[in-house]
Amino acid sequence: MRALFRRPSLAAAATVLLTCLPAGRQDLSSGVQVTAADVASLVLVAIAVTVALANRLTRPLSARDPAPAGAALPARAVAAASAVVPARALVLAPVAGAAGIAMLAAPDVLTSMPGYVRYLQVFVLVPLAVLVAVRDRTDTLIVGGALVGTAALQGLIGCVQAVTGTGASYAGERVRAVGTFGALDIMGMASVVSYGVLVLLAAGLAWRGGRRAAALGGAALLCVPLALSLSRGAWLALLGASLVVLFVHSRALLARVILLGAAAATVLVLGPGAGSDPDMLGRRLASITSVVSHPDQSVSDRYSLWLTATRIWLDHPLTGAGPRRFAELRDAYAPIELSSGSDTDDPVNGFQRMPLLSPHNMYLLTLSEQGLLGLAALGACLGSMAWWAVRAAVPAAAGLLAWQGIDFLYGDVGGPSTVVMSVVLGLVLSLVARPPATGWAGEAPVALGVAR
């Protein structure tokens, strides 16, 4: 415990690593699933509160900065307190406020309260705790290393699942890589692996020599389990986020990569392999171009859920219907073509019919449950961090935030991987709030830090 209070980033790293624990068999009728990572996130929040209070109470009374009774705090003490919780943390306040207003405006406050608490945990408390915990270069590397280690372990398990046929079911075969998250959190492994790829990509661009080769090689290897996850959205999000990382690091390098990518795509399309019968991965990749003209059932259901969320918002435009009320109101607003659920199957949970209880779009979920106030608060929070990341030239922060922003277009919160997302948002906020402290070592930028 002494080590955790001396270096709170270890608690943040433990929160990420604990998501690797197998979830075991899950019962969809049991309601909220509390995981070891959730418990660790609460411990992280408690440690961060204790550290922040300790710094605020002890530093102003130090012998170096004495203050007579009744006098204002010395400037150095105020600076020390603000260093623990930087002013940019205020970007999280509107998120908490808008969610609270939506809860109070809901027809049943007690029903909406658990949703508000969960939203507060994911988007405010855990990111704020990580902001307090990540104070210097070492903290940055600890949390970034935990993300990479978790991605590597989940990716390795996912590859084994795809090869041995012990993953989640796809087209009647259990070949979809899902890591320890299982079929009920089908996007979990793809999300965690994507975070690892972006961290290593930023490291490879910042480092030199053998470390650069190792980082870029690790990022390339992690693309294998990401491909085997068969997650089209994660592929597109990683492509967009990688381009953002390159843009922040070097516009010239970005231009060269785009030219090389266009040339490679031309060769693949016009090469001798064109016209051959594509395999499962090829069919999944080809289906990206048909999501509008010929959508499959999962995409069609997603469109129906988006329409449902829009209809709920039209009846509750300013403050929304209330946290966690989308599932309650879904059937009253859904079009008739919406399926009753999605089929899932894996060796641990077996075959289950998973109800579609969210719109699979974080922006529309927020709009339907918190109205324009909630969406504006979330947009302002993410937009501010994105602006700071680009302006301060922090490639990893910009890339991670770009991936999350794109991911929110086709996904929302839920499942064990949500805690990892919270830590990532906190890491991004730490990097943009303290870019010199968290991302600079001597004259050279570190993996997650400021670009040259």
ZAMARGU-4260 file (C-alpha; in steps of 0.2 Angstrom, whole numbers, plus 5000, padded with zeros to 4 digits):
<rodrens>
0) 5000/5000/5000 | 5015/5012/5004 | 5021/5009/4986 | 5003/5013/4979 | 5002/5029/4988
5) 5020/5034/4983 | 5017/5029/4965 | 4998/5029/4962 | 5001/5025/4944 | 5004/5007/4949
10) 4985/5007/4954 | 4980/5013/4937 | 4991/5000/4929 | 4984/4986/4940 | 4966/4992/4935
15) 4971/4989/4917 | 4980/4972/4920 | 4965/4965/4930 | 4954/4966/4915 | 4964/4951/4908
20) 4956/4940/4922 | 4944/4928/4913 | 4926/4934/4916 | 4919/4916/4918 | 4902/4911/4913
25) 4890/4926/4913 | 4872/4927/4916 | 4863/4941/4905 | 4848/4941/4917 | 4859/4945/4933
30) 4860/4964/4929 | 4876/4973/4932 | 4892/4963/4932 | 4905/4970/4944 | 4923/4964/4939
35) 4940/4964/4948 | 4945/4979/4937 | 4929/4989/4943 | 4935/4986/4961 | 4952/4991/4957
40) 4946/5007/4948 | 4937/5012/4965 | 4953/5008/4974 | 4962/5019/4962 | 4950/5033/4965
45) 4951/5032/4984 | 4971/5033/4982 | 4970/5048/4971 | 4958/5057/4983 | 4970/5053/4997
50) 4985/5059/4987 | 4977/5075/4982 | 4971/5079/4999 | 4988/5075/5007 | 4997/5086/4994
55) 4985/5100/4997 | 4986/5099/5016 | 5005/5096/5018 | 5013/5107/5005 | 5006/5123/5010
60) 5012/5120/5028 | 5030/5115/5023 | 5045/5124/5031 | 5050/5131/5014 | 5033/5140/5012
65) 5028/5146/5029 | 5011/5155/5030 | 5006/5166/5045 | 4989/5163/5052 | 4975/5171/5042
70) 4987/5175/5027 | 4983/5169/5010 | 4992/5153/5003 | 5009/5157/4996 | 5010/5156/4977
75) 5021/5141/4978 | 5009/5131/4988 | 4995/5136/4976 | 5006/5130/4961 | 5009/5114/4970
80) 4991/5110/4973 | 4986/5114/4955 | 5000/5103/4950 | 4991/5088/4958 | 4975/5092/4949
85) 4978/5104/4934 | 4966/5117/4929 | 4962/5107/4913 | 4953/5094/4924 | 4938/5106/4924
90) 4934/5100/4907 | 4926/5085/4916 | 4914/5096/4926 | 4901/5099/4912 | 4901/5080/4909
95) 4896/5077/4927 | 4884/5091/4928 | 4874/5087/4912 | 4873/5069/4918 | 4867/5074/4935
100) 4854/5086/4927 | 4847/5072/4916 | 4846/5061/4931 | 4836/5074/4941 | 4825/5077/4926
105) 4821/5059/4923 | 4803/5053/4928 | 4811/5040/4940 | 4826/5047/4949 | 4830/5031/4958
110) 4830/5021/4942 | 4842/5033/4933 | 4854/5034/4948 | 4864/5018/4945 | 4866/5024/4927
115) 4872/5041/4933 | 4884/5033/4945 | 4892/5022/4931 | 4893/5036/4919 | 4902/5047/4933
120) 4914/5032/4936 | 4918/5030/4918 | 4919/5048/4912 | 4924/5058/4927 | 4930/5049/4943
125) 4943/5036/4935 | 4950/5049/4922 | 4952/5061/4936 | 4961/5048/4947 | 4973/5044/4932
130) 4976/5062/4930 | 4981/5063/4948 | 4991/5047/4947 | 5001/5051/4931 | 5013/5065/4936
135) 5029/5062/4927 | 5038/5052/4914 | 5039/5036/4925 | 5021/5036/4928 | 5017/5038/4910
140) 5028/5023/4905 | 5020/5013/4919 | 5002/5015/4913 | 5007/5015/4894 | 5017/4998/4898
145) 5001/4991/4906 | 4991/4995/4891 | 5004/4987/4879 | 5006/4972/4891 | 4987/4969/4892
150) 4985/4971/4873 | 4999/4958/4870 | 4991/4945/4882 | 4974/4948/4875 | 4981/4947/4857
155) 4990/4931/4861 | 4975/4923/4868 | 4964/4929/4853 | 4976/4921/4841 | 4976/4904/4850
160) 4957/4905/4850 | 4956/4909/4831 | 4968/4895/4827 | 4960/4882/4838 | 4942/4886/4835
165) 4939/4891/4853 | 4934/4909/4851 | 4917/4918/4848 | 4906/4911/4834 | 4906/4919/4817
170) 4897/4911/4802 | 4894/4895/4812 | 4912/4893/4817 | 4921/4898/4833 | 4935/4907/4825
175) 4933/4925/4831 | 4947/4931/4843 | 4939/4939/4858 | 4953/4936/4872 | 4947/4934/4889
180) 4932/4945/4887 | 4921/4932/4878 | 4907/4934/4866 | 4897/4945/4877 | 4910/4959/4875
185) 4914/4956/4857 | 4923/4972/4855 | 4934/4971/4871 | 4949/4963/4864 | 4949/4973/4848
190) 4948/4989/4859 | 4962/4984/4870 | 4973/4979/4856 | 4970/4995/4847 | 4976/5005/4862
195) 4992/4995/4862 | 4995/4997/4844 | 4994/5016/4845 | 5005/5017/4861 | 5018/5007/4852
200) 5016/5017/4836 | 5019/5033/4845 | 5034/5025/4854 | 5042/5020/4837 | 5040/5037/4830
205) 5048/5045/4846 | 5062/5033/4849 | 5078/5029/4839 | 5088/5014/4834 | 5083/4997/4841
210) 5070/5003/4852 | 5061/5010/4837 | 5062/4994/4828 | 5055/4984/4843 | 5041/4996/4846
215) 5035/4997/4827 | 5038/4978/4826 | 5027/4976/4841 | 5013/4987/4834 | 5014/4977/4818
220) 5012/4960/4827 | 4997/4967/4837 | 4988/4970/4820 | 4987/4951/4818 | 4975/4948/4833
225) 4966/4964/4828 | 4963/4957/4811 | 4957/4940/4818 | 4944/4950/4829 | 4934/4952/4813
230) 4929/4969/4820 | 4927/4981/4805 | 4924/4996/4816 | 4940/4993/4825 | 4950/4992/4809
235) 4943/5008/4803 | 4946/5017/4819 | 4964/5011/4820 | 4967/5017/4802 | 4960/5034/4806
240) 4969/5035/4823 | 4986/5030/4815 | 4984/5044/4802 | 4981/5056/4816 | 4997/5050/4825
245) 5007/5052/4809 | 4999/5070/4806 | 5004/5076/4824 | 5021/5068/4822 | 5026/5073/4805
250) 5016/5079/4790 | 5029/5074/4778 | 5029/5056/4785 | 5010/5056/4784 | 5011/5061/4765
255) 5024/5047/4761 | 5013/5034/4771 | 4997/5039/4761 | 5006/5038/4745 | 5014/5021/4749
260) 4997/5015/4755 | 4988/5020/4739 | 5001/5011/4729 | 5000/4995/4739 | 4981/4996/4738
265) 4982/4998/4719 | 4993/4983/4717 | 4982/4972/4728 | 4966/4977/4718 | 4974/4975/4701
270) 4986/4961/4705 | 4984/4942/4700 | 4974/4938/4716 | 4959/4949/4711 | 4944/4939/4707
275) 4949/4924/4718 | 4936/4918/4731 | 4940/4928/4747 | 4942/4919/4763 | 4932/4924/4779
280) 4944/4938/4783 | 4943/4944/4765 | 4924/4943/4765 | 4923/4953/4782 | 4934/4966/4774
285) 4924/4967/4758 | 4908/4969/4768 | 4914/4987/4774 | 4910/4994/4757 | 4892/4987/4757
290) 4886/4993/4774 | 4875/5006/4765 | 4869/4997/4750 | 4868/4979/4756 | 4870/4980/4775
295) 4870/4963/4785 | 4859/4960/4799 | 4870/4967/4813 | 4872/4983/4803 | 4854/4984/4799
300) 4850/4982/4818 | 4862/4996/4822 | 4853/5008/4810 | 4837/5003/4818 | 4844/5007/4835
305) 4851/5023/4829 | 4833/5028/4823 | 4826/5023/4840 | 4838/5034/4850 | 4834/5048/4838
310) 4816/5046/4841 | 4818/5046/4860 | 4828/5062/4859 | 4815/5071/4849 | 4803/5068/4864
315) 4816/5073/4877 | 4826/5086/4868 | 4835/5096/4882 | 4839/5084/4896 | 4835/5067/4888
320) 4825/5053/4895 | 4837/5049/4909 | 4852/5038/4912 | 4850/5020/4908 | 4832/5023/4901
325) 4836/5018/4883 | 4833/5000/4886 | 4817/5004/4895 | 4810/5014/4881 | 4817/5005/4866
330) 4802/4994/4861 | 4791/5010/4862 | 4801/5019/4849 | 4810/5005/4839 | 4805/5001/4821
335) 4797/4985/4817 | 4812/4978/4808 | 4823/4978/4824 | 4829/4961/4829 | 4825/4955/4847
340) 4843/4952/4851 | 4860/4946/4844 | 4866/4928/4844 | 4882/4925/4854 | 4891/4909/4856
345) 4908/4904/4864 | 4915/4889/4874 | 4913/4897/4891 | 4895/4905/4889 | 4888/4894/4876
350) 4874/4900/4865 | 4865/4915/4872 | 4853/4928/4864 | 4860/4945/4869 | 4847/4958/4870
355) 4850/4975/4861 | 4849/4987/4875 | 4859/5001/4869 | 4860/5011/4852 | 4879/5005/4849
360) 4883/5024/4847 | 4890/5033/4862 | 4884/5050/4855 | 4866/5044/4851 | 4866/5035/4868
365) 4871/5051/4877 | 4858/5062/4866 | 4844/5050/4870 | 4847/5049/4888 | 4855/5066/4892
370) 4848/5077/4878 | 4857/5091/4870 | 4865/5096/4887 | 4874/5079/4889 | 4880/5078/4871
375) 4886/5096/4871 | 4896/5092/4887 | 4903/5076/4881 | 4908/5084/4864 | 4916/5099/4873
380) 4926/5087/4884 | 4933/5076/4870 | 4935/5091/4858 | 4945/5101/4871 | 4957/5086/4874
385) 4959/5084/4855 | 4963/5102/4853 | 4976/5102/4867 | 4984/5086/4860 | 4986/5093/4843
390) 4991/5110/4849 | 5004/5103/4861 | 5010/5090/4848 | 5007/5074/4858 | 5005/5060/4846
395) 4999/5046/4857 | 4986/5057/4866 | 4979/5063/4849 | 4979/5045/4842 | 4971/5037/4857
400) 4958/5051/4857 | 4955/5049/4839 | 4952/5030/4840 | 4940/5033/4854 | 4930/5046/4845
405) 4928/5035/4830 | 4924/5020/4840 | 4910/5030/4848 | 4902/5031/4831 | 4898/5013/4831
410) 4900/5008/4850 | 4896/5013/4867 | 4901/5009/4885 | 4898/4992/4893 | 4908/4977/4898
415) 4925/4974/4907 | 4934/4984/4893 | 4925/5000/4898 | 4937/5002/4913 | 4952/5002/4901
420) 4944/5015/4891 | 4942/5026/4907 | 4960/5024/4911 | 4965/5029/4893 | 4954/5044/4894
425) 4963/5049/4910 | 4980/5045/4902 | 4976/5057/4888 | 4970/5071/4900 | 4987/5068/4909
430) 4997/5070/4894 | 4989/5086/4888 | 4988/5094/4905 | 5006/5091/4909 | 5015/5088/4892
435) 5033/5093/4898 | 5032/5083/4914 | 5024/5067/4907 | 5032/5067/4890 | 5049/5074/4890
440) 5065/5067/4896 | 5080/5078/4894 | 5081/5083/4876 | 5072/5068/4868 | 5053/5065/4869
445) 5047/5048/4877 | 5035/5036/4870 | 5019/5044/4875 | 5026/5062/4875 | 5028/5077/4865
450) 5034/5076/4847 | 5049/5085/4840
</rodrens>
